């Protein structure tokens, strides 16, 4: 996929010209004017570009940079393979929509915590859980976005 084809596709999709120019400039830096799709399929290349556009847009919108950080302790009282670690986490500042991203990070666990996930996002909070058999886990989380209506 050459840069002109990509430009036309993004313009047709309604992406703003400023974001397209920024994405193409980044693509040129990494590919000498041609997107390297030999080692990846077109869908993957487009997904990476869209992700880059979103991040660039977030950097340019001051409200979207507002984020919240916190720590939650999750407790599991069930024996493996069962798990009741799902815990509600209230946001300090309610969001204007549920289009925010929660990035959970396992800090410590008493046992195997498995995968930590965020789910059931609402404007005033979300839920965290882990999938393993640990009895407790401490999770640090970061909330990004959700401020713009």
C-alpha positions in Angstrom: 0.0 0.0 0.0 1.6 3.2 -1.1 1.1 6.5 0.7 -1.2 8.0 -1.9 -3.6 5.0 -1.6 -3.5 5.3 2.2 -4.2 9.1 2.0 -7.2 8.5 -0.2 -8.6 5.8 2.0 -8.2 7.9 5.2 -9.7 11.0 3.5 -12.7 8.9 2.3 -13.1 7.6 5.9 -13.5 11.2 7.1 -10.2 11.5 9.0 -9.2 15.2 9.4 -6.5 16.4 7.0 -4.2 17.4 9.9 -4.2 13.9 11.3 -3.7 12.4 7.9 -0.6 14.6 7.3 0.8 13.7 10.7 0.3 10.0 10.1 1.8 10.1 6.6 4.8 12.0 8.0 5.3 9.3 10.6 4.9 6.6 8.0 7.6 8.2 5.8 10.0 8.3 8.7 9.7 4.5 9.1 9.3 3.4 5.5 11.2 5.7 3.0 7.9 6.7 1.4 6.3 3.3 1.2 4.4 1.5 4.0 6.2 -1.7 4.7 3.4 -4.2 4.4 5.5 -7.1 3.1 5.8 -8.5 6.6 2.2 -7.7 7.7 -1.2 -7.8 6.1 -3.1 -4.7 5.1 -5.5 -4.9 8.0 -2.7 -4.9 10.5 -1.0 -2.0 8.9 -4.3 0.0 8.9 -5.0 -0.9 12.5 -1.5 0.3 13.5 -2.1 3.5 11.6 -5.5 4.1 13.2 -4.0 3.5 16.6 -1.3 6.1 15.8 -4.0 8.6 14.7 -6.0 8.1 17.9 -2.9 8.7 20.0 -1.9 11.7 18.0 -5.5 13.1 18.4 -5.4 12.5 22.1 -2.1 14.4 22.4 -3.7 17.4 20.6 -6.8 17.5 22.7 -6.0 18.7 26.2 -9.1 17.3 27.8 -8.4 13.8 26.5 -5.0 13.9 28.3 -6.7 14.1 31.7 -6.3 10.7 33.2 -6.9 9.1 36.6 -4.6 6.7 38.4 -5.4 4.4 41.3 -4.8 1.1 43.0 -7.3 -1.5 43.9 -7.0 -4.7 46.0 -9.0 -7.6 44.5 -9.9 -10.6 46.7 -10.9 -14.1 45.6 -12.5 -16.4 48.2 -13.3 -19.3 45.7 -11.2 -22.4 45.1 -9.8 -22.9 41.6 -11.2 -23.0 38.9 -13.8 -20.6 40.4 -13.1 -17.0 41.0 -15.0 -14.1 42.6 -12.4 -11.3 42.3 -14.6 -8.9 40.3 -14.6 -5.5 42.1 -16.2 -2.2 41.3 -13.9 0.8 41.1 -15.5 4.2 41.4 -13.9 7.0 39.3 -13.1 10.2 41.3 -14.3 12.4 38.4 -17.2 10.9 36.4 -16.5 10.7 32.7 -18.7 12.2 30.0 -18.9 8.9 28.1 -17.7 5.3 28.4 -15.1 5.6 25.6 -12.2 5.6 28.0 -9.4 3.1 28.2 -8.5 1.3 31.5 -4.9 0.0 31.6 -4.6 -2.4 34.6 -1.2 -3.5 35.9 -0.6 -6.3 38.4 1.5 -4.9 41.3 1.5 -8.0 43.5 -0.5 -11.2 44.1 -0.8 -13.9 46.7 -0.7 -16.8 44.3 -1.2 -16.9 40.5 -3.3 -13.9 39.5 -3.5 -14.8 35.8 -4.8 -12.1 33.5 -6.1 -8.8 35.0 -9.0 -7.3 33.0 -11.2 -4.2 33.2 -14.9 -4.5 32.2 -18.4 -3.1 32.6 -17.3 0.5 32.0 -19.8 3.2 33.1 -19.4 6.9 33.3 -18.8 6.7 37.1 -16.7 3.6 37.3 -15.7 0.2 36.0 -14.9 -3.3 37.3 -11.6 -5.1 37.7 -11.0 -8.8 38.0 -8.2 -11.3 37.7 -8.6 -14.8 36.1 -6.2 -16.9 38.2 -6.4 -18.7 41.6 -4.7 -16.1 43.8 -6.4 -15.2 47.0 -5.6 -11.5 46.7 -4.0 -9.2 44.1 -3.1 -5.5 44.1 -3.7 -3.8 40.8 -2.6 -0.4 39.7 -4.8 1.2 37.0 -4.7 4.2 34.7 -7.8 5.7 33.0 -7.3 7.6 29.8 -10.0 9.5 27.8 -13.7 9.7 28.3 -13.7 13.4 29.0 -14.8 14.7 25.6 -18.6 14.4 25.1 
